[in-house]
Amino acid sequence: MVLLYTCNNKASLIQPSPFHDRLFFHRVCLHWCGGHHLLQAPIPEWLKTIAIVNSGLMMVPVLAFITNIFLTMRGRWNCFIESIPLRFMLFGVVFYFLASLQGTFQAFRDTNMYLHFSQWTVGHAHIALLGGFGFLVFGAIYFVVPRVTGKEIYSNRLTSYHFWFSTLGFISFFSFMTIMGLSRIQAGSRIFRSQQYCCN
């Protein structure tokens, strides 16, 4: 499966030839909603409310996307073990789901007030870009390049090492950023409250 973006910010999935049948749903479209990043910006409150609603509704297409992927994989999980590109793709999908879940969680005003100016936000951005789309790109490269060049990958063992080292390295990085963000919340909230009372 390859995630393709069209000019109107919609994404659709194209499945690889090994499955030789349709995706569970014929077409899935995702709309990116990063409105939760606007909550601490100097914009009108009504626009922040729209951003919160959009970030909450973002989970509808994301859940449809995840359902699509896992129902497409139904009965084919042995391909996950055998196919390294598919491993990269599925881990990218899981990381993207976690990023979307984090984004929706971060969209609530109280949560965002505590999390926004911490390392949590940096971890959130990286799980979307590096974890989600980075893994999808590597999966696409490992799937497409042998078909375009007509040559097999030099070493499946090295490709497998690449997958496991990338996965372990990214999970470690993301975990440390999230832990640092959560541990700084208490200090950040005290600073925020003192500034809020100072300005009133």
Backbone as JSON, one array per atom type, in Angstrom:
{
  "sequence": "MVLLYTCNNKASLIQPSPFHDRLFFHRVCLHWCGGHHLLQAPIPEWLKTIAIVNSGLMMVPVLAFITNIFLTMRGRWNCFIESIPLRFMLFGVVFYFLASLQGTFQAFRDTNMYLHFSQWTVGHAHIALLGGFGFLVFGAIYFVVPRVTGKEIYSNRLTSYHFWFSTLGFISFFSFMTIMGLSRIQAGSRIFRSQQYCCN",
  "N": [[0.83, -1.16, 0.0], [0.52, 2.22, -0.75], [0.73, 5.54, 0.19], [-0.72, 8.23, -1.27], [-0.63, 11.69, -2.05], [-2.85, 14.09, -3.22], [-3.44, 17.12, -5.11], [-5.36, 18.51, -3.66], [-5.02, 18.21, -0.93], [-5.86, 15.71, -0.02], [-5.58, 12.31, 0.88], [-4.99, 9.16, -0.51], [-5.14, 5.61, -0.65], [-3.16, 3.24, -2.31], [-2.99, -0.05, -3.14], [-0.42, -2.58, -2.96], [0.65, -4.86, -5.56], [0.89, -7.56, -4.58], [-1.44, -8.28, -3.11], [-3.59, -8.36, -4.88], [-6.31, -7.72, -4.83], [-9.11, -5.62, -3.93], [-8.91, -2.83, -1.65], [-10.38, -2.89, 1.63], [-12.29, -0.84, 1.98], [-13.33, 1.08, -0.81], [-12.24, 3.59, -1.35], [-10.39, 5.84, 0.58], [-10.27, 8.9, 2.18], [-8.29, 11.37, 3.68], [-8.25, 14.2, 5.74], [-6.09, 16.71, 6.68], [-5.88, 18.02, 9.87], [-4.62, 20.31, 11.77], [-5.36, 22.05, 13.73], [-5.17, 22.19, 16.49], [-2.75, 23.25, 17.11], [-3.03, 25.92, 17.07], [-4.12, 26.94, 19.38], [-2.75, 28.35, 21.39], [-2.08, 30.62, 20.12], [-2.2, 34.09, 19.06], [-5.08, 34.56, 18.19], [-8.58, 35.02, 17.3], [-11.05, 33.91, 19.7], [-13.24, 32.45, 18.69], [-12.18, 31.28, 16.41], [-10.36, 29.57, 17.54], [-12.12, 27.83, 18.78], [-13.31, 26.62, 16.55], [-11.04, 25.33, 15.61], [-10.65, 23.44, 17.65], [-12.95, 21.85, 17.4], [-12.54, 20.88, 14.78], [-10.17, 19.41, 15.17], [-11.11, 17.44, 16.89], [-12.99, 16.18, 15.24], [-11.26, 15.19, 13.42], [-10.56, 12.63, 14.06], [-12.45, 10.95, 12.94], [-12.03, 10.44, 10.02], [-9.47, 9.39, 10.38], [-9.85, 7.1, 11.97], [-11.39, 5.67, 10.13], [-9.47, 5.27, 8.19], [-7.54, 3.69, 9.59], [-9.15, 1.47, 10.17], [-9.63, 0.61, 7.57], [-7.04, -0.16, 6.76], [-6.39, -2.25, 8.6], [-8.49, -4.06, 8.18], [-7.98, -4.66, 5.57], [-5.65, -6.08, 5.89], [-6.57, -8.35, 7.08], [-6.36, -11.75, 7.65], [-3.95, -11.89, 6.37], [-1.66, -11.58, 7.84], [0.72, -12.93, 7.88], [2.16, -11.84, 5.83], [3.15, -9.55, 6.97], [5.27, -10.45, 8.51], [6.94, -11.48, 6.54], [7.36, -9.45, 4.62], [9.34, -6.69, 4.42], [8.96, -4.01, 3.45], [6.18, -3.79, 3.93], [6.13, -3.99, 6.68], [7.39, -1.56, 7.41], [5.45, 0.17, 6.36], [3.1, -0.48, 7.85], [3.91, 0.1, 10.47], [4.33, 2.81, 10.13], [1.7, 3.61, 9.68], [0.56, 3.02, 12.18], [2.06, 4.76, 13.82], [1.18, 7.16, 12.71], [-1.51, 7.06, 13.44], [-1.24, 7.21, 16.24], [-0.15, 9.78, 16.43], [-2.31, 11.28, 15.5], [-4.19, 10.68, 17.46], [-2.92, 11.8, 19.67], [-2.98, 14.47, 18.81], [-5.72, 15.05, 18.82], [-6.23, 14.72, 21.55], [-4.61, 16.76, 22.51], [-5.98, 18.92, 21.64], [-7.94, 19.88, 23.34], [-8.73, 22.62, 25.42], [-7.82, 22.87, 28.15], [-5.96, 20.8, 28.33], [-4.19, 21.51, 26.29], [-3.2, 23.91, 27.25], [-1.44, 23.09, 29.22], [0.3, 21.38, 27.85], [1.33, 22.6, 25.54], [3.68, 24.3, 25.41], [5.83, 22.58, 25.87], [8.14, 19.75, 25.72], [6.53, 17.78, 24.82], [5.06, 18.62, 22.61], [7.04, 18.72, 20.65], [7.72, 16.01, 20.49], [5.24, 15.1, 19.58], [5.08, 16.3, 17.03], [7.21, 14.98, 15.8], [6.43, 12.29, 15.9], [4.43, 12.29, 14.05], [5.68, 13.23, 11.64], [8.33, 12.02, 11.39], [7.95, 9.42, 12.49], [5.4, 8.57, 11.43], [5.13, 9.48, 8.56], [7.8, 9.23, 7.73], [8.4, 6.47, 8.06], [6.49, 5.46, 6.29], [7.52, 6.44, 3.89], [10.01, 5.1, 3.7], [9.04, 2.48, 3.54], [7.69, 2.68, 1.09], [9.85, 3.22, -0.61], [11.41, 0.86, -0.36], [9.58, -0.85, -1.48], [9.04, 0.13, -4.08], [11.52, 0.68, -5.45], [12.93, -1.85, -6.11], [11.12, -2.81, -8.01], [11.14, -0.86, -9.99], [13.83, -0.73, -10.81], [14.31, -3.38, -11.41], [15.91, -5.03, -9.99], [16.77, -6.97, -7.13], [16.65, -6.13, -3.6], [19.76, -5.46, -2.05], [20.48, -6.75, 0.42], [18.44, -8.55, 2.46], [18.73, -8.93, 5.15], [20.17, -6.63, 6.04], [18.24, -4.74, 5.44], [16.24, -5.52, 7.2], [17.6, -5.02, 9.6], [17.74, -2.26, 9.34], [15.02, -1.61, 9.61], [14.46, -2.51, 12.29], [16.36, -1.09, 13.88], [15.63, 1.53, 13.24], [13.01, 1.56, 14.22], [13.35, 0.96, 17.0], [15.07, 3.07, 17.71], [13.5, 5.31, 17.07], [11.25, 4.95, 18.75], [12.49, 5.13, 21.25], [13.46, 7.79, 21.16], [11.02, 9.22, 20.86], [9.71, 8.45, 23.23], [11.39, 9.58, 25.2], [11.08, 12.32, 24.62], [8.36, 12.65, 25.13], [8.21, 11.94, 27.86], [9.87, 13.93, 28.94], [8.35, 16.16, 28.24], [6.0, 15.71, 29.74], [7.05, 15.74, 32.32], [7.81, 18.36, 32.6], [5.47, 19.7, 32.73], [4.29, 20.52, 35.18], [5.98, 22.56, 36.13], [5.76, 24.33, 33.98], [3.03, 24.96, 34.05], [2.84, 26.38, 36.43], [4.34, 28.66, 35.8], [2.79, 29.66, 33.72], [0.38, 30.25, 35.07], [1.29, 32.23, 36.86], [1.99, 34.27, 35.07], [-0.49, 34.74, 33.96], [-2.0, 35.73, 36.15], [-0.48, 37.94, 36.71], [-0.82, 39.55, 34.51], [-3.51, 40.24, 34.65]],
  "CA": [[0.0, 0.0, 0.0], [1.29, 3.44, -0.88], [-0.1, 6.69, 0.49], [-0.49, 9.28, -2.26], [-1.31, 12.95, -1.81], [-3.28, 14.81, -4.41], [-3.27, 18.56, -4.96], [-6.35, 19.1, -2.77], [-4.72, 17.78, 0.45], [-6.49, 14.45, 0.34], [-4.68, 11.18, 0.71], [-5.68, 7.93, -0.83], [-4.27, 4.45, -0.59], [-3.07, 2.33, -3.45], [-2.43, -1.25, -2.57], [0.57, -3.24, -3.79], [0.15, -5.97, -6.37], [0.81, -8.88, -3.95], [-2.76, -8.63, -2.59], [-4.43, -8.64, -6.05], [-7.73, -7.45, -4.66], [-9.37, -4.26, -3.5], [-8.89, -2.5, -0.23], [-11.68, -3.18, 2.23], [-13.11, 0.26, 1.46], [-12.82, 1.41, -2.14], [-11.43, 4.8, -1.32], [-10.37, 6.51, 1.88], [-9.67, 10.22, 2.08], [-7.95, 11.95, 4.97], [-8.02, 15.64, 5.74], [-5.19, 17.05, 7.77], [-6.39, 19.07, 10.76], [-3.64, 20.63, 12.81], [-5.87, 23.23, 14.41], [-4.82, 22.21, 17.9], [-1.52, 24.02, 17.27], [-3.39, 27.34, 17.07], [-4.81, 27.33, 20.6], [-1.98, 29.31, 22.17], [-1.73, 31.71, 19.21], [-3.03, 35.29, 19.25], [-6.17, 34.58, 17.22], [-9.87, 35.13, 17.99], [-11.51, 32.71, 20.4], [-14.14, 31.66, 17.84], [-11.35, 30.5, 15.53], [-9.82, 28.49, 18.37], [-13.2, 26.85, 18.96], [-13.39, 25.87, 15.3], [-9.86, 24.45, 15.58], [-10.9, 22.35, 18.58], [-13.95, 20.97, 16.78], [-11.88, 20.19, 13.66], [-9.23, 18.41, 15.68], [-11.9, 16.32, 17.39], [-13.57, 15.48, 14.09], [-10.16, 14.58, 12.67], [-10.47, 11.2, 14.36], [-13.38, 10.17, 12.11], [-11.33, 9.85, 8.87], [-8.31, 8.61, 10.83], [-10.36, 5.77, 12.35], [-11.76, 4.99, 8.88], [-8.2, 4.88, 7.57], [-6.99, 2.57, 10.35], [-10.04, 0.32, 9.93], [-9.35, 0.2, 6.2], [-5.75, -0.86, 6.71], [-6.41, -3.51, 9.34], [-9.38, -5.0, 7.52], [-7.27, -5.12, 4.37], [-4.64, -7.05, 6.34], [-7.23, -9.5, 7.68], [-5.99, -13.04, 7.06], [-2.68, -11.79, 5.65], [-0.63, -11.09, 8.75], [2.0, -13.56, 7.58], [2.88, -10.89, 4.96], [3.84, -8.6, 7.85], [6.53, -11.08, 8.89], [7.77, -11.74, 5.36], [7.6, -8.27, 3.79], [9.89, -5.56, 5.17], [8.23, -2.78, 3.11], [4.89, -3.79, 4.6], [6.42, -3.67, 8.09], [7.57, -0.11, 7.49], [4.16, 0.82, 6.09], [2.16, -0.66, 8.96], [4.39, 0.87, 11.61], [4.04, 4.2, 9.8], [0.26, 3.81, 9.9], [0.34, 3.03, 13.64], [2.6, 6.02, 14.33], [0.28, 8.23, 12.28], [-2.7, 6.97, 14.3], [-0.88, 7.74, 17.56], [-0.02, 11.24, 16.29], [-3.66, 11.84, 15.41], [-4.79, 10.55, 18.78], [-2.29, 12.85, 20.49], [-3.47, 15.76, 18.35], [-7.08, 15.23, 19.33], [-6.09, 14.9, 23.0], [-3.98, 18.05, 22.73], [-6.88, 19.98, 21.16], [-8.77, 20.43, 24.42], [-8.09, 23.84, 25.93], [-7.09, 22.64, 29.4], [-4.8, 19.95, 28.03], [-3.27, 22.27, 25.47], [-2.55, 24.92, 28.09], [-0.32, 22.47, 29.93], [1.22, 20.64, 26.98], [1.76, 23.28, 24.32], [5.04, 24.82, 25.45], [6.71, 21.57, 26.45], [8.73, 18.82, 24.74], [5.44, 16.93, 24.32], [4.73, 19.09, 21.27], [8.12, 18.3, 19.76], [7.5, 14.57, 20.29], [4.04, 14.96, 18.76], [5.44, 16.64, 15.64], [8.1, 13.95, 15.26], [5.74, 11.01, 15.66], [3.69, 12.44, 12.78], [6.55, 13.38, 10.47], [9.37, 11.0, 11.31], [7.38, 8.1, 12.72], [4.34, 8.24, 10.48], [5.45, 9.63, 7.15], [9.14, 8.7, 7.46], [8.29, 5.03, 7.89], [5.76, 5.22, 5.05], [8.43, 6.7, 2.77], [10.95, 3.98, 3.6], [8.3, 1.34, 3.02], [7.46, 2.9, -0.34], [11.14, 3.08, -1.3], [11.75, -0.56, -0.42], [8.63, -1.53, -2.34], [9.07, 0.62, -5.46], [12.84, 0.65, -6.1], [13.21, -3.12, -6.8], [10.23, -2.96, -9.17], [11.55, 0.1, -11.03], [15.16, -1.09, -11.31], [14.35, -4.78, -11.83], [16.93, -5.71, -9.17], [16.36, -7.21, -5.74], [17.38, -5.41, -2.56], [21.06, -6.09, -1.86], [20.49, -7.65, 1.56], [17.24, -8.5, 3.3], [19.16, -8.82, 6.55], [20.44, -5.22, 6.31], [16.95, -4.05, 5.41], [15.59, -5.85, 8.46], [18.3, -4.23, 10.62], [17.29, -0.88, 9.18], [13.69, -1.5, 10.2], [14.45, -2.64, 13.74], [17.09, 0.02, 14.49], [14.8, 2.73, 13.09], [11.88, 1.45, 15.13], [13.81, 1.11, 18.39], [15.59, 4.43, 17.87], [12.41, 6.29, 17.08], [10.43, 4.78, 19.95], [13.27, 5.7, 22.36], [13.43, 9.25, 21.01], [9.67, 9.7, 21.14], [9.43, 8.23, 24.65], [12.11, 10.58, 25.99], [10.46, 13.63, 24.4], [7.07, 12.65, 25.82], [8.47, 11.96, 29.3], [10.36, 15.27, 29.28], [7.22, 17.07, 28.16], [5.1, 15.49, 30.87], [7.71, 16.12, 33.57], [7.9, 19.81, 32.65], [4.13, 20.28, 32.76], [4.02, 21.17, 36.45], [6.71, 23.82, 36.16], [5.18, 25.21, 32.96], [1.71, 25.44, 34.47], [3.05, 27.41, 37.46], [4.77, 29.87, 35.1], [1.63, 30.17, 32.98], [-0.56, 30.85, 36.0], [1.84, 33.48, 37.39], [1.87, 35.26, 34.01], [-1.91, 35.05, 33.79], [-2.42, 36.59, 37.25], [0.31, 39.16, 36.6], [-1.38, 40.38, 33.41], [-4.91, 40.6, 34.88]],
  "C": [[0.88, 1.23, 0.0], [0.32, 4.59, -0.64], [0.24, 7.79, -0.5], [-1.27, 10.53, -1.89], [-1.67, 13.59, -3.14], [-3.19, 16.3, -4.12], [-4.28, 19.19, -3.99], [-6.23, 18.59, -1.34], [-5.49, 16.55, 0.88], [-5.5, 13.33, 0.08], [-5.5, 9.96, 0.34], [-4.67, 6.8, -0.86], [-4.32, 3.68, -1.9], [-2.39, 1.09, -2.93], [-1.41, -1.87, -3.51], [-0.03, -4.45, -4.51], [0.12, -7.31, -5.65], [-0.57, -9.27, -3.45], [-3.74, -8.98, -3.7], [-5.92, -8.53, -5.78], [-7.89, -6.06, -4.07], [-9.11, -4.08, -2.01], [-10.28, -2.77, 0.33], [-12.69, -2.1, 1.85], [-12.51, 0.65, 0.12], [-11.9, 2.62, -2.12], [-11.53, 5.42, 0.06], [-9.67, 7.85, 1.69], [-9.43, 10.75, 3.49], [-7.75, 13.44, 4.8], [-7.14, 15.96, 6.94], [-5.8, 18.19, 8.57], [-5.38, 19.28, 11.87], [-4.06, 21.84, 13.62], [-5.49, 23.32, 15.87], [-3.52, 22.97, 18.16], [-1.81, 25.52, 17.33], [-3.91, 27.83, 18.42], [-4.05, 28.34, 21.45], [-1.52, 30.49, 21.32], [-2.64, 32.91, 19.46], [-4.08, 35.42, 18.14], [-7.49, 34.67, 17.96], [-10.31, 33.8, 18.6], [-12.43, 31.84, 19.55], [-13.34, 30.79, 16.89], [-10.7, 29.33, 16.28], [-10.87, 27.41, 18.59], [-13.38, 26.0, 17.71], [-12.23, 24.89, 15.19], [-10.05, 23.24, 16.49], [-11.87, 21.34, 17.97], [-13.32, 20.18, 15.62], [-10.92, 19.12, 14.13], [-9.95, 17.21, 16.26], [-12.47, 15.49, 16.26], [-12.5, 14.8, 13.23], [-10.11, 13.07, 12.9], [-11.42, 10.35, 13.52], [-12.67, 9.61, 10.88], [-10.12, 9.02, 9.28], [-8.75, 7.2, 11.24], [-10.81, 4.98, 11.12], [-10.51, 4.47, 8.17], [-7.6, 3.65, 8.26], [-7.83, 1.32, 10.15], [-9.79, -0.25, 8.54], [-8.08, -0.65, 6.14], [-5.85, -2.22, 7.4], [-7.4, -4.52, 8.77], [-8.79, -5.49, 6.2], [-6.25, -6.19, 4.73], [-5.26, -8.33, 6.9], [-6.87, -10.78, 6.93], [-4.66, -13.03, 6.33], [-1.54, -11.35, 6.56], [0.7, -11.8, 8.56], [2.82, -12.67, 6.65], [3.66, -9.88, 5.79], [5.2, -9.15, 8.26], [7.47, -11.16, 7.69], [8.18, -10.48, 4.62], [8.09, -7.09, 4.63], [9.23, -4.24, 4.75], [6.87, -2.69, 3.81], [5.05, -3.49, 6.09], [6.58, -2.17, 8.28], [6.23, 0.61, 7.33], [3.22, 0.71, 7.29], [2.61, 0.08, 10.21], [4.16, 2.36, 11.37], [2.58, 4.53, 10.04], [-0.05, 3.89, 11.4], [0.87, 4.32, 14.25], [1.71, 7.2, 13.94], [-1.0, 8.24, 13.13], [-2.4, 7.55, 15.68], [-0.72, 9.26, 17.52], [-1.39, 11.9, 16.22], [-4.38, 11.78, 16.74], [-4.23, 11.61, 19.73], [-2.82, 14.22, 20.12], [-4.86, 16.05, 18.86], [-7.06, 15.48, 20.83], [-5.55, 16.29, 23.32], [-4.91, 19.21, 22.33], [-7.75, 20.58, 22.25], [-8.03, 21.56, 25.1], [-7.26, 23.59, 27.19], [-5.83, 21.82, 29.15], [-3.75, 20.73, 27.27], [-2.52, 23.32, 26.27], [-1.33, 24.34, 28.79], [0.73, 21.88, 28.99], [1.91, 21.48, 25.92], [3.22, 23.71, 24.34], [6.01, 23.85, 26.11], [7.29, 20.69, 25.33], [7.69, 17.84, 24.21], [5.13, 17.31, 22.88], [5.79, 18.68, 20.26], [8.0, 16.8, 19.47], [6.3, 14.31, 19.4], [4.34, 15.25, 17.29], [6.3, 15.54, 15.02], [7.41, 12.62, 15.07], [4.92, 11.1, 14.37], [4.63, 12.43, 11.59], [7.56, 12.25, 10.34], [8.79, 9.6, 11.48], [6.36, 7.71, 11.68], [4.82, 8.29, 9.04], [6.85, 9.15, 6.79], [9.12, 7.19, 7.23], [7.52, 4.68, 6.61], [6.66, 5.43, 3.83], [9.43, 5.57, 2.61], [10.27, 2.73, 3.08], [8.06, 1.47, 1.53], [8.75, 2.73, -1.13], [11.5, 1.61, -1.44], [10.78, -1.36, -1.29], [8.82, -1.16, -3.81], [10.42, 0.4, -6.14], [13.15, -0.7, -6.75], [12.33, -3.31, -8.05], [10.62, -2.04, -10.32], [12.88, -0.32, -11.65], [15.23, -2.52, -11.83], [15.37, -5.59, -11.06], [16.4, -5.86, -7.75], [17.17, -6.32, -4.81], [18.65, -6.19, -2.27], [21.05, -7.11, -0.74], [19.21, -7.49, 2.38], [17.6, -8.37, 4.77], [19.45, -7.36, 6.91], [19.15, -4.4, 6.31], [16.18, -4.3, 6.71], [16.26, -5.09, 9.62], [17.86, -2.77, 10.56], [15.92, -0.68, 9.83], [13.77, -1.52, 11.72], [15.21, -1.52, 14.43], [16.3, 1.32, 14.38], [13.64, 2.7, 14.08], [12.31, 1.66, 16.58], [14.32, 2.52, 18.65], [14.48, 5.45, 17.95], [11.57, 6.17, 18.34], [11.17, 5.34, 21.18], [13.22, 7.22, 22.33], [12.07, 9.81, 21.4], [9.33, 9.56, 22.62], [10.12, 9.28, 25.52], [11.49, 11.96, 25.83], [9.13, 13.72, 25.16], [7.27, 12.71, 27.33], [8.96, 13.34, 29.73], [9.22, 16.29, 29.24], [6.29, 16.93, 29.34], [5.73, 15.9, 32.19], [7.83, 17.64, 33.71], [6.53, 20.48, 32.78], [3.89, 21.06, 34.04], [4.72, 22.52, 36.52], [6.11, 24.82, 35.16], [3.84, 25.77, 33.38], [1.84, 26.5, 35.55], [3.46, 28.73, 36.8], [3.59, 30.5, 34.39], [0.66, 30.87, 33.91], [-0.04, 32.17, 36.55], [1.78, 34.59, 36.34], [0.42, 35.69, 33.84], [-2.39, 36.0, 34.89], [-1.7, 37.95, 37.18], [-0.31, 40.13, 35.58], [-2.8, 40.85, 33.69], [-5.05, 41.74, 35.85]]
}
